[in-house]
């Protein structure tokens, strides 16, 4: 079994639980209300804006023995830079310019804050390979779900996928290009403890990201910060 196959196998349970979240299924099959989608974008902004700083933090913790990882992190930083701007454009398109201002007025809800804080802690305290656990979850789910969900939501409201869905559609298409690169990167890691860290991080990210979607769908969840 390759390291990548082990990562997929040992995070499969967490991934299945994420996929079973009711709002995920509804978004894929029939779309969701536009205010819920706008709330999702507001939450997404507050974790995506930390992607490059997290990648940079992981890069800073790389040692001489981590050159392959460091090179990959530099490439990811170049690819991911500015993606949070796509989200702001989408919020403006679906909820208006005032909604963008409201997004700047808070730091995201508890699940997003927990996810971001967990990742900074994992990188600083346990090592830079933790970042690859987050990459595995977010890129993998984007490839599988983002474009499909965008199509369902936009169709429900009679919009073209380009009008307010640039982050989801572009991110999904872009991440498909990363899958083979990521698998090769993981399979080149010889340290079992690094693989253990990647797997553990991926499982926690699935849980925290799932919590974000569950809260969005809850009557006590976010109250249209972006709408």
C-alpha positions in Angstrom: 0.0 0.0 0.0 1.4 3.4 -1.0 1.3 6.3 1.5 -1.4 8.0 -0.5 -3.6 4.8 -0.5 -3.1 4.7 3.3 -4.2 8.3 3.6 -7.3 7.7 1.5 -8.2 4.5 3.5 -7.6 5.9 6.9 -9.5 9.1 6.3 -12.4 7.3 4.5 -14.6 7.1 7.6 -14.3 10.9 8.3 -15.0 11.6 4.6 -18.1 9.4 4.6 -19.4 11.2 7.7 -18.8 14.5 5.9 -20.6 13.4 2.8 -23.6 12.2 4.9 -24.3 15.7 6.3 -27.8 16.5 5.0 -27.1 20.0 3.6 -24.3 18.6 1.5 -26.7 16.1 -0.2 -29.3 18.8 -0.7 -26.8 21.2 -2.2 -25.7 18.5 -4.7 -29.2 17.2 -5.6 -31.4 20.3 -5.6 -29.4 23.3 -4.6 -29.9 25.3 -1.4 -31.5 28.7 -0.7 -29.5 31.7 -1.9 -29.2 33.1 1.6 -27.7 29.9 2.9 -25.3 29.9 -0.1 -24.3 33.5 0.7 -23.7 32.5 4.4 -21.5 29.6 3.1 -19.5 32.1 1.1 -19.0 34.3 4.1 -17.7 31.4 6.1 -15.5 30.2 3.2 -13.9 33.6 3.0 -12.7 33.4 6.6 -10.9 30.1 6.1 -9.7 30.7 2.5 -8.0 34.0 3.4 -5.8 32.0 5.8 -4.7 29.5 3.1 -1.6 31.3 2.0 -0.6 32.3 5.5 -1.0 28.7 6.6 1.1 27.5 3.7 3.7 30.1 4.5 3.7 29.0 8.2 4.3 25.4 7.1 7.1 26.6 4.8 8.8 28.4 7.7 8.8 25.2 9.7 10.4 23.1 7.0 14.0 21.9 7.6 16.7 20.9 5.2 15.3 17.4 5.0 11.9 18.8 3.9 12.9 20.3 0.6 10.3 18.3 -1.5 7.6 19.6 0.9 9.0 23.1 0.8 9.0 23.2 -3.0 5.4 21.9 -3.1 4.3 24.6 -0.5 5.9 27.3 -2.6 3.9 26.1 -5.6 0.7 25.9 -3.6 1.2 29.5 -2.4 1.6 30.7 -6.0 -1.6 28.8 -7.0 -3.7 29.8 -4.1 -2.9 33.5 -3.9 -5.9 35.8 -4.3 -8.6 33.1 -4.1 -10.3 34.9 -1.3 -11.0 37.7 -3.8 -13.1 35.3 -5.9 -15.3 34.7 -2.9 -15.8 38.5 -2.3 -16.8 38.9 -5.9 -19.3 36.0 -5.6 -20.8 37.5 -2.4 -21.3 40.8 -4.1 -22.9 39.1 -7.1 -25.4 37.0 -5.0 -26.0 39.3 -2.0 -24.9 42.8 -3.0 -22.0 45.0 -2.1 -23.2 45.7 1.4 -22.8 42.0 2.2 -19.1 42.2 1.4 -18.7 45.0 4.0 -20.5 42.8 6.6 -18.2 39.9 6.0 -15.3 42.1 7.0 -17.0 42.8 10.3 -16.4 39.5 11.9 -14.0 36.6 11.9 -16.2 33.7 10.9 -18.3 31.5 13.2 -16.9 29.0 15.7 -16.3 26.1 13.3 -14.2 28.2 10.9 -12.3 29.8 13.8 -11.7 26.3 15.2 -10.5 25.0 11.9 -8.1 27.9 11.3 -6.8 27.9 14.9 -6.3 24.1 14.8 -4.2 24.4 11.6 -1.9 27.1 12.9 -1.4 25.0 16.1 -0.9 21.8 14.2 1.8 23.3 12.0 3.6 25.1 14.8 3.4 22.3 17.4 3.4 19.1 15.3 5.1 20.1 12.1 4.7 21.3 8.5 3.3 18.1 7.1 0.0 18.8 8.9 -0.7 21.3 6.1 -1.0 18.4 3.7 -3.9 17.0 5.7 -5.9 20.1 5.1 -4.9 20.2 1.4 -6.1 16.6 1.0 -9.6 17.4 2.4 -10.3 20.7 0.8 -8.9 20.0 -2.6 -10.3 16.5 -2.7 -13.8 17.6 -1.8 -13.6 20.5 -4.3 -12.9 18.1 -7.1 -15.8 15.9 -6.2 -18.4 18.4 -5.1 -17.8 22.0 -5.9 -18.7 22.2 -9.6 -21.7 19.9 -9.1 -23.1 21.9 -6.2 -22.6 25.2 -8.0 -24.5 23.9 -11.0 -27.4 22.7 -8.8 -27.6 26.0 -6.8 -27.3 28.2 -9.9 -29.9 26.1 -11.8 -32.4 26.4 -8.8 -32.3 30.2 -9.1 -32.0 30.5 -12.9 -28.5 31.9 -12.8 -25.5 31.1 -15.0 -22.7 29.4 -13.1 -20.5 32.4 -13.8 -22.8 34.8 -11.9 -21.8 34.4 -8.2 -20.1 30.9 -8.5 -16.6 31.7 -9.7 -15.0 30.4 -6.5 -16.7 27.0 -6.6 -16.4 26.4 -10.3 -12.9 27.7 -10.7 -11.7 26.0 -7.5 -13.1 22.7 -8.5 -11.5 22.8 -12.0 -8.2 24.0 -10.7 -8.0 21.4 -8.0 -8.4 18.6 -10.6 -5.0 19.6 -11.9 -3.5 19.2 -8.4 -4.7 15.6 -7.7 -1.9 13.8 -9.5 0.7 16.3 -8.1 -0.6 15.8 -4.6 -0.6 12.0 -4.8 3.0 12.0 -6.1 4.0 14.3 -3.3 2.5 12.0 -0.6 4.0 8.9 -2.1 7.4 10.5 -1.9 7.2 10.9 1.9 9.3 8.2 3.5 8.6 9.2 7.2 5.8 7.2 8.6 5.3 9.8 11.4 4.7 12.5 8.8 2.1 10.3 7.1 0.5 9.7 10.5 0.3 13.5 11.0 -1.2 14.1 7.6 -3.9 11.4 8.3 -4.7 12.7 11.7 -5.0 16.3 10.4 -7.2 15.3 7.6 -9.6 13.5 9.9 -9.9 16.5 12.2 -10.4 18.9 9.2 -13.2 16.7 7.9 -14.9 17.0 11.3 -14.4 20.7 11.7 -15.4 21.5 8.1 -18.4 19.3 8.5 -19.3 21.2 11.7 -19.3 24.4 9.6 -21.9 23.0 7.2 -24.0 21.6 10.0 -24.1 25.0 11.7 -25.0 26.7 8.4 -28.0 24.4 8.2 -29.1 24.8 11.8 -31.7 27.3 13.0 -29.1 28.4 15.5 -26.5 28.7 12.9 -25.2 31.8 11.1 -27.7 34.6 10.6 -27.0 35.7 7.0 -23.8 37.6 7.8 -23.3 37.9 4.0 -26.9 38.4 3.0 
